[in-house]
Amino acid sequence: MNRKDFRRNYWMLNGKFARQGYDWWWHNFTGINEETGEEKTFFIEYFTCNPALKNQLGKDEAILGQLKENREKGIKPSYLMVKCGWWGEDALQLHRFIPWKDVKITNNPRGFILQALDCEASDERLKGQVQVEDAENHPEWMCSNGSMSWDLSVNKEIAFNVGYGASKLFRDLKAYEMYWHAEGMKSKYSGTITANGKKYLVKPESSFGYADKNWGSNFTSPWVWLSSNDLVSKITGKRLENSVFDIGGGRPKVFNIALERKLLSDFYYEGKSYEFNFSKFWTGCKTEFNCSETEDKIIWYVRQETNKAVMETHAECLKKEMLLVNYEAPDGQKRHNCLWNGGRGSANIKLYKKSRKGLLLIDDVIANHLGCEYGEYDK
């Protein structure tokens, strides 16, 4: 539901998560090339990992878990990774690893503040730069060559608060293996991006922005995410200016017990929330989903229903415009080696309400600038 909670956007790596845990803030949005008018969709992420292990090698340095000698010795990763890039036929991802001695993160009543050399992040501002050369000789970097810098303001308009599953009690207990909170599932970005020497203008009305965070001790498999606020009604032909949908999940683990395949979602439709949340059992939430891969596309099908509503989503994204996005887990393992990630997908969403007469169609919606993700652990 649309209930903001800056405390869920706090930095969470304390207790056992400080020794084996990650916490990241993710952003994606669209910019326009100031010379050509070309549109490009970007992402920026501030990924923190294992701060309590910063001195494993005798000094505070960025420790990369995929470095061959670290894998052989069982050394776990420890760093802030600033991750950025863009989607499209020239899609790429860039990684910059910063040691903890150069990182400061504080929590306050308005969220968090991260400062690391010339990189900054908060609930209202993003600044930073990443430049990578010689990546082909450093597989432990898990990225490509290139450069990107940014200076952006963020206005998080609509939140997806998943409820008690990420409440203070469950956060303190470290009950879940992976937590999720979308403080800005509909966000407006403004500012500038420079990507491989080309300048892009990011404007609130055309940014179609999204901001969330994940944290925990490991990732989920399968890993599913779909979201867009570039929505147009097929029935009226009008743009839905006060709407956004967000679907995420896979196979959650609570107290180390794996649950069945489950997703959380919310369609905030013109000011009213239609939530499909398995943790709210009293709503009668049921989920069916399937993700598949063809030669040139990734395809998602999701059907969710509660006692009051039904949401059916068909989505797809061209592989040539996506990335195989790279992460290593806090234990040093890289289990996701085919995690498709995109920001230029499309979807058709049908939203119904239940009545005594059966299902009544609320709207039939086309979504573009779709953020999307799908992957499963290596077999």
N, C-alpha and C positions, 0 to 999 in steps of 0.2 A: 504494500500500500504506500501511498505518497505521504510518508512521515519522515521528515529529516531527523537525523541523529548524528551530530558531529562526533560523538564519542565512538561510534562504530568506524569512523574514519581515522581514529587514533592509530599511532604506531603500536603494534601488538606484540613485539618480540621480547617478552619477558618470561620468567620461569623456564620451563623446559623448552619453550619455543625459541628462547635465546640460544640454546645449544643445538637444537635441530628444528629450525623453522624459517619460513619466508613470510614476507609481507610486502605487497606491491600496490601501487596506485597506478591505474591505467587510464589513458585518455585517447580518444580518436575523434577526428573532425576533418572537415574539408576546407581547402584553401584554393585560391585562384591565382594563376601565374599573372603577375602585374604587367607583363609585356604581351603575352599571347592570349590571355583569357582562358588558358587550359585549366581544367579542374583536376585536382589531385587530392586523394584522401590519405591522411597521415595518422600515425600513432606515436605516442610517447608513454613510456612506463618508467617508474622509479621502483626498482626491485631490490629489496633488502634481504640479506641471508646470513643467518648464524653469527650474530654480533659477538656472542660469548667465546667464539673460537678464533678470534682475530689474531691471537698470539701463538697459534699452533706451531709455527715455524720459527719461533723465537723473537719475532718482531711483528708489529702491526703492519701488515701489507695485504693487498688484495690476493686472496687465495682462490685459485681456480680449480674446481673439482675435476675438470676434464683434462687437465694437464697430465701427461702420461705418468710422470714420477709421483704425482699426488694420488692418482688412481691406484698405482702399485702399492703405495704405503697406506692406503685407506684414509688419506687426508680429506676432510670435508671442506666444501666451499665456504668462504666468508668474505663478504663485500657488499657494497652498494653497486648494482649494475644499472646504469642509465641506458635504457633500450629505446630506440626510435627507428623510424623508417616510414615507408609508404607502400601502398598497394597499386596495382595496375600491371601492365605488361613489362614495366621496368621495376617491379617490386623488389625491395631489399630491406634487410634489417641490419642495424648497427648496434654494437655493444661497447660501452665504456665502463671499465671496472675501477672503482674508487675505494681505497682502503678506509677502514673505520676511523683512523686517526684524523681523516679529513672530512668526516661526516658529523653533523649535529642535527638531531631530530628532537623536537619538543612538541608536547600536546598542550592545548589550551582550550578554553570554552568555545572557540570558533573552529576547532579542528586541529590540524597539525601544521608544523613548519619544518621543512627539510632544507638544510643548507650543506652543500658539498662542493668546495672550490667555486667554480663559476656556474654551478647548477643549483637551482632552487625549485621548490614545489610547496604549494599550500592549497587550501580549498579555493583560493581565489586567483592564484598566479602560478605560472610555469615559466622557467627560464633555464636555458642550458645549451650545450653544444656537444656533439660527438663527431670525431674524425677518426677514421680507421684506414690504415694502410698496411699492406703485407698480410692481410687476413688469410690468404691461401697457404701461408706457412705457419699459421697458428690456429689449428682446428679447435683448440681449447677456448678460443674466443667465441665460437659458434655463430659467426656472422660474416658479412661481406665487407668489401671496401666501399668507402663513400664518406660523405659529410652532411651534417644537418645541424642547424642552430635555430633557436626559437625564443620568442619573447611574447607571452600570451597572457591575457586575462580570461578568467573562467567565471561564468554565471550558471550555477547549478539550479535549474528551475524545478525539476520534478525528480523525486527520489523513489527508489524501490527498497523499502524496508522489509526484509524477509521475516520479521517477527521474532519470536522467542528463541529460535534456533541460534541466533547470534546475539542473544541478550547478555547482560553482564554476567549472570550466573554461568551460562554455558561458555562464555569467553574465559572466565576465571578458571573453570574446570578443565579448559583445553579439551572439551568433549569431542569436538569434530576434528577430522583430519584436514578438512578444507572449509573455510568460511567465506562468505560472500556478502558484500553490501554495495549497493549502487546509489551513492549519495546524489549522483547527477545522471540518472539514466536519460534524461533530456537536459542537455547543457548547451549554452551558447558561448562560443570562443571568439576572441578578437585579438588581433595582433599580426605578427609577421613570422614567416618561416623562410629559411634559406636552405634549399636542398640541392646538393651538388652544384652550388653556384647560382642557382635560379631562385629568385625571390617570389614568394607567394603571400598574398594578402588573405587573412582570415577574418571574415565578417560574421557578426552574430546571426544575421538572417539567413545565411547560406552555409553555415558551418556544420549543421546537422550533428551536433556534438554529443558525446557520451563519455561518462566518467564513472568508474567503479573501483573496488579494491577486493583482493583476495588475500587470505593469510591462512597459515596452518603449518603442518609438519610434512605434508606430501600433497600430491596432486590427485585428481580423480581420473578414472578411466571407466567408461568413455567420458570424454570431455565435450560438452555441448554448450554453445552460446549463440543466440540470435537476438539482435536488437536494431530498431530503427525509429527515428522520429520524422523521417521524410515520408509522410503518409498522405494518400489521396483516396477519397471514397469513389468506388466504381459506380455507386448508386447516384450520387449527386454531382460527381465530377469536381468537388471542392476539396481543397487542401485542408487537412485536419491540423489546425494550428495549436491545439491544446491537447495533443495526444502523443503517446509513445508506447511501444511494447518492448518487453525484455524477457528472455527465456534463458535459463542457465541451469547447469547441473550435470548429472551423470550417474555415478553410483556412490553416494555419500557413505562415509564411515563415521559412526558415533561410538565412542569408547572402544574403538578398534573393531567394531562389528560392522561388516558391510551390509548395507540395506539393498533392496532391489533397485533396479534402474529407476531413478526419479528425477523430475525436473521441477524447478520453481519458476513461476512466470507471473507477470502482471501486464495487463493491457489497460493503460490509463487512457480512456477514451473520452475525449472532450470534457474533462473534468471529473469523470467518474471512474473509479478503480474496479476492474474485474480481475481479481487475484485468484491464481491457481497454485496453491501452496500445500504440499503433502504434509507438512508439519502441523497444519491446522486441520486435524482429522475430522473435526465436527462439521467441516464444510463438504465432506464427501468427495474430496478431490481424487480424481483418477487420471492417469497419464498413459498415453501410448505414443511411442516415438520410434522413428527409424531413420538412420543416416546411412547413405550409400554413396558409392563412388563410381562414376563412369569414366570413360577415357578422357573426357574434357571438363567434367563438372563434379562438384560435391552437392548432394541433394539431401535436404532435411524434410521430414514430415513429422509434425507434432499435433496430437489431439489431446486436449485437456478439458475436463468438465468438473463442475461442482454441483451442488444442489440447485444453484441458481443460473448457471451460465455454461456455455461451451465455446471454446476457442480452437479453431482448426487452422494450422499454418503449413503452407507449402513454400519452401525456400530453396534457392539454388545460387551457386556462384561459380564462375569460370575458374578453373585451376590456373590458367595462364595469368590471372590477375591476383592470385593468392600467394601466400608464403607458407613454407614449412617452418613454422616458428619454433625457436629453440629455447629450452630451459633445462637446467639441471636441478634435480631435487636437493633438498638440504642434506640428505645422506650421501650425496656425491654421485648418485646414479642418474643416468639419462635414459629414462624409460620411454618417454614420448619422442619417437623419432619419425613420426608421420602425423604431426599435429597441424592440420590445415587451418589457416587463419586468413580472413579477408575482411574488406571494408567496402566492397563495391557490389555486393550481392543484391538480390531482389526477392520479394516474397509476396504471396497472396494470403491474407488473413481474413477468415470469416468468423465473426463474433455473433453469438446467439444468446438470447435469454430463454430460460425455461418457463413455460406456462402450462396451464391445464390443457391447452390445445396442442401442446408440443413445443417444438423449437421455433422461436420467432427470430428472424434475422435482424440484428441491430445494424450491421454494416458489413460490406464486402470491400476490403481495403487492399490497395497496392502499396507496397513498401519498396523504396530504393535507398541507396547509401546504407545498405544492410551490413552491420557488423556481424561476423559469423565465424564459427570455429567448430571443428570436429576432429577428434583423434582418439585412438586407443593405444594402450601400451603394446609394445612389441610382444608377440606371442612367445 
